[in-house]
Amino acid sequence: MASSQVRREKIRARREARARRQMLYVIIGVAVLGALFLIAFSLQQQTKVVTPQSRPYAQGKTMGPPDAPVVIEEYADFQCPFCARYATEVIRQLEETYLKTGTGKVRYIFRHMAFLGPESQDAAEAAECANEQGRFWDYADMLFANQRGENQGGFSLSRLKKFAADLGLDTAAFNTCLDSRRYKQEVEQETQQGQARGVDRTPTLFINNRMLESLPDFAQLSQLIEQLVANP
């Protein structure tokens, strides 16, 4: 009788120990998941600050002289990863080769194609607000550097305002501009104009009003520029 009771006590003790271990595992698992969530949230909120570029050849959303023989128009969406890559790789080389050196050969124009969702529209409007302070290109660089996937909060209004603060813009003026949706219609109209010209993907380039069927790398783009300069 006594031995049977001892066995039952041991079994109960083992069950209780097992239950405590399971509860401990649950607590540890919840704590780990919570920590991972906090880390992910923190990373999501971090801003990659870019160093503003000196662009004395820029005026508003254009770069280069108005009488340049070659006019390049790019339709882009700030949420588009291919646009970000093209801006940092090809357009930056275009700046270094043709614009900073003052060749007078190229005029480059940025046009909005905000078609990937509401954050594309908000980001484009924010860039226009930055343009009021002569900082369109710095703000565009900031947007491309801080993409977080389509409509995932990367371009929330609070982050768009933080970008402006990080760049040293007049935040009161910027925030008022953004909250007022001052450029909503302008961005929508520019997007619609792009669609009317046949733009259905980003980035899309027009050179001297002719849409390119494929996106050129810098070597191809440079060759085309030189051909147009030699044979206008």
Residue pairs with C-beta under 8 A, 6 or more apart in sequence:
44 148
44 153
44 154
45 159
47 142
47 146
47 159
47 162
47 163
47 166
48 145
48 146
49 142
49 166
50 138
50 141
50 142
50 145
52 135
52 138
52 141
52 167
53 95
53 137
53 138
53 141
55 63
55 95
55 99
55 137
57 63
57 64
57 65
57 99
57 100
57 102
58 136
58 137
60 131
60 136
61 109
61 110
61 111
61 131
61 136
62 107
62 108
62 109
62 110
63 95
63 99
63 107
63 108
63 137
64 98
64 99
64 104
64 106
64 107
64 108
65 104
65 107
66 107
67 104
68 104
68 105
68 106
68 107
69 105
69 228
69 229
69 232
70 105
70 106
70 107
70 207
70 208
70 225
70 228
70 229
71 106
71 107
71 109
71 207
71 208
71 209
72 94
72 106
72 107
72 108
72 109
72 205
72 206
72 207
73 109
73 111
73 205
73 206
73 207
74 86
74 91
74 108
74 109
74 110
74 111
74 203
74 204
74 205
74 206
75 111
75 112
75 113
75 194
75 199
75 202
75 203
75 204
75 205
75 206
76 83
76 86
76 87
76 110
76 111
76 112
76 113
76 202
76 203
77 83
77 112
77 113
77 114
77 115
77 116
77 120
77 124
77 202
78 114
78 120
78 123
78 124
78 127
78 140
78 143
78 144
78 147
78 155
79 116
79 117
79 119
79 120
79 123
79 147
79 150
79 151
79 154
79 155
80 116
80 202
80 203
81 147
82 202
82 203
82 215
83 144
83 202
83 203
84 144
84 145
84 147
86 203
86 215
87 140
87 141
87 144
88 144
89 218
90 216
90 217
90 218
90 221
91 108
93 218
94 106
94 108
94 218
94 221
95 108
97 103
97 218
97 222
98 105
98 106
98 225
99 106
99 108
105 225
105 229
106 225
110 136
110 140
111 190
111 193
111 194
112 124
112 127
112 187
112 190
112 191
112 194
113 190
113 191
113 194
113 195
113 199
113 202
113 204
114 120
114 121
114 123
114 124
114 187
114 188
114 191
115 191
115 195
115 202
116 150
116 151
117 150
117 151
118 151
119 150
119 151
119 153
119 154
119 155
119 156
120 155
121 184
121 187
121 188
122 155
122 156
122 157
122 160
122 178
123 143
123 155
123 160
124 183
124 187
125 178
125 181
125 182
125 183
125 184
125 187
126 139
126 143
126 155
126 160
126 163
126 164
126 174
126 178
127 136
127 139
127 140
127 143
128 136
128 177
128 182
128 183
128 186
128 187
129 164
129 174
129 177
129 178
129 182
129 183
130 136
130 138
130 139
130 164
130 167
130 169
130 174
131 139
132 173
132 174
132 177
133 169
133 170
133 173
133 174
135 167
135 169
138 167
139 163
139 164
139 167
139 169
142 163
142 166
142 167
143 155
143 163
146 154
146 155
146 159
146 163
147 154
148 154
148 155
153 159
157 178
157 179
160 178
161 171
161 174
161 175
161 178
164 171
164 174
164 175
165 171
177 183
194 204
197 206
197 211
198 211
199 211
203 215
204 211
204 212
204 215
205 211
205 212
205 215
205 216
205 221
206 212
207 224
207 225
207 228
208 228
216 224
